[in-house]
Amino acid sequence: MLNRSFPLIYLLGLLVVGYLGGLWLFSHMPNEQVNQLIKWMDPRILDDKVPSKLSSILPQLVSIFLLLLFATHLILRYIILLIGTMRSVFWGICSGYLIAQETEFWSYALWWFPFQLLYCSLLLLIGYLMVPPHALHPQLTNQKLKVIGVLGCIYLLVIAIELFVLPYIHVL
């Protein structure tokens, strides 16, 4: 039983530590640095208007591209889970920023938190399936490839739902 639940506990631990680390970083970073990081990583948070489709899709595509690049590289594949963990650190930093704004509660509660939770979880799951951390010679079986394909489709579906929901949330 522990052998089956270990990956879930491991990935959940990475997600929680990354998120809490991001909140801690937000509390210790100067506002100018936080704004610069957000502007560089995902400028949608700083905009008062509805973001364009490209600016909504680009951060997700960069994450997937880095995940695939790390997975196919001989040495870098062993740190593939760093992509999902760093994404959850950024999620924590931006969560702290949105909560500190006090006027962005609905934007945080209805858009940022749930969608970033899904994105970070899916990135960690896909990364774990591509290169399990405890495997010396990871092999992608047909079953793993099917699950990765399904998770990739779910990732694209979440992006589509976010693009649909985002204009309504900016009205709130």
N, C-alpha and C positions, 0 to 999 in steps of 0.2 A: 504493500500500500504506500509506504513512504517513497519507494522508487518512482511511483506514478505521480505523487503529489509534490515531490521535490522541485520539478521544474516550475510548477505554479507558484510555490512559495518563493523560489529563487527570483522569478520574474516580478512577482508582486513586491518583493523586497527592493529590487532595483528601481521599480516605479516609485515606491514610497520614499526611499532614500533620495532619489533624484528630485522629487517634488519638494520635499522638506528642505533639501539642500538649496534649491532655488529660492524658496521663501527666506531662508537664512541669508543667502547672498543678497537678496533684495533689501533686507533690513540693514545690511552693512555696506552697500554700495551707494555712492553719491547719486543724486537724481540725474545729473548730466550723463553719467555712465550708463545708468539704466535706460534712459531715453535713447542713447546712442546704440545700445545693444538691441533694443526693441526695433528701432528704425532700421537696423541692419538685418535682423533676422525675420521680422514679421511686422511691417509697418501698418498693417490693418488696425492694430490696436490703438495707434496714435491718431488715426483718421476719425473725424466726426461724420464724414459722409460714407455712403455704402461703397465698399471697396470693389474694384473691378474683378472680373473673373480670373484674369491672369495673376493679379496680386494675391488672390485666394488660393490658386492652384500651385503657384511657384514654390512656396515653402514646402509643400508636400512632395512635389517632384524632386526637389533638391534632397530631401530626406531619403526618398526611395533610391535616387541615383547613388547617393553615398552608401546606402545599405548594399546595393548590388555591386558597387565598386569594391567595397571592403570584402564582400563575400567571395568575389572572384580572384582577389589578390592572395598570393601564397602566404605572406606574412601577416597582412592586415586583417585577415579573416578571423583571427583569434580575438580581436577587439571589436567585433561586429556589434556586440550588445552595447558598446559605448555610444553608438548612434541613438538608440532608443533612450538610453539613460540621459544623455546630454539633451535630448529633446524634452525629457521630463524635467530636467533642471530649468530649461528655458520656460517650460510650462509653469513652474513654481515662481520664477521671477516675474513673469507677466501676470500671474494670478495675484501676487502681492501688489503689483502696480495697479491693476484694475480695482482691487479692494481698497487701496489707499485713495483712489480717486473719489470715492463715496457717491459719485453720480453714475457710476458704471455698474451698479449691482446687477441689473437685469442682463446686461451684456455679458457679465461674468457668469451668472447663474444659468442662463439659457443657451449661451453660445460657447464661451471660451472653455469653461471647465468640462462640460460633457464631451465636446468634440476633441479637445486635446487629450482627455483621458482615453478615448477610443483610438486616436492616432498613436499615442505613445504605447498603448497596450498592443496594438497590431504590429507596430514596428518591432517591439521586443519579441513578440511571438514569431514573427517571420524570421527575424535574426536568429532566434534560438533554433528554429527548425532548419535553417540553412547551415548553421555551424553550431552544433551543441557544444557548450564550453568544456564538457568532460570528455569529448571524443578527440583522440589523437589524429585519426584519419576519418573525418566526417564524410559520409557517403549519402548522396541524395537518392532515396529510393523512389519508386513510382508513387507510393502512398504519400510520402513527404511532399513530393512535387504537386500532387493533387491538393493537399491541404494548403500548401503555399499559394497555389493558384486561387483557391477559394478565399483565403485570407486577403490576397491581392484584390480580388473582386469586391470583397467587403470594404476594403480600404477605399476603392474607387466609388463605391456606393455612399460611403460616409462623406467623401468629398462632394458628391452630387447633392446630398441632403444639406450639407453646409451651404453650398451655393444657393440652394432654394430658400433656406431659412434665414440667411444673413440679412437680406433686405428688410424682412419683417422685424428682426431684432433691433436694427438700427433706428427704427421708428419709435421704439419704446423709449 
